[in-house]
Amino acid sequence: MKINPILSNSTNTQANLSNKIISVYSKSAGTEVYHNNSQCTERNNIESENIVRGTGGLRLCSHCKALNVLNKEK
């Protein structure tokens, strides 16, 4: 089951973040990375029951990292 990107509609003025993509990782065994880009196919393939918010102390997914660079260049 695919998931939609997780968005935060926070009105937190301190962070001034609205519609920011939340970092997530899978609680499935063998997970080594977290995701922070809604265009990442690996992120979008995590089954909803396995999604955990945060980084989990894991390294950033290489696909997310590449997508983040591409999005900054636009």
Secondary structure as the mmCIF struct_conf table of DSSP 4:
data_model
#
loop_
_struct_conf.conf_type_id
_struct_conf.id
_struct_conf.beg_label_comp_id
_struct_conf.beg_label_asym_id
_struct_conf.beg_label_seq_id
_struct_conf.end_label_comp_id
_struct_conf.end_label_asym_id
_struct_conf.end_label_seq_id
HELX_LH_PP_P HELX_LH_PP_P1 ASN A 4 ILE A 6
STRN STRN1 LEU A 7 SER A 8
TURN_TY1_P TURN_TY1_P1 THR A 13 ASN A 16
BEND BEND1 SER A 18 ASN A 19
STRN STRN2 LYS A 20 ILE A 21
HELX_LH_PP_P HELX_LH_PP_P2 ILE A 22 SER A 23
STRN STRN3 VAL A 24 SER A 26
BEND BEND2 SER A 28 SER A 28
TURN_TY1_P TURN_TY1_P2 ALA A 29 GLY A 30
STRN STRN4 VAL A 33 TYR A 34
STRN STRN5 HIS A 35 HIS A 35
TURN_TY1_P TURN_TY1_P3 SER A 38 GLN A 39
HELX_RH_AL_P HELX_RH_AL_P1 THR A 41 ASN A 44
TURN_TY1_P TURN_TY1_P4 ASN A 45 ASN A 45
BEND BEND3 ILE A 46 ILE A 46
HELX_RH_3T_P HELX_RH_3T_P1 SER A 48 ASN A 50
STRN STRN6 ILE A 51 ARG A 53
BEND BEND4 GLY A 54 GLY A 54
TURN_TY1_P TURN_TY1_P5 GLY A 56 GLY A 57
HELX_LH_PP_P HELX_LH_PP_P3 LEU A 58 LEU A 58
STRN STRN7 ARG A 59 LEU A 60
HELX_LH_PP_P HELX_LH_PP_P4 CYS A 61 CYS A 61
HELX_RH_AL_P HELX_RH_AL_P2 SER A 62 GLU A 73
#
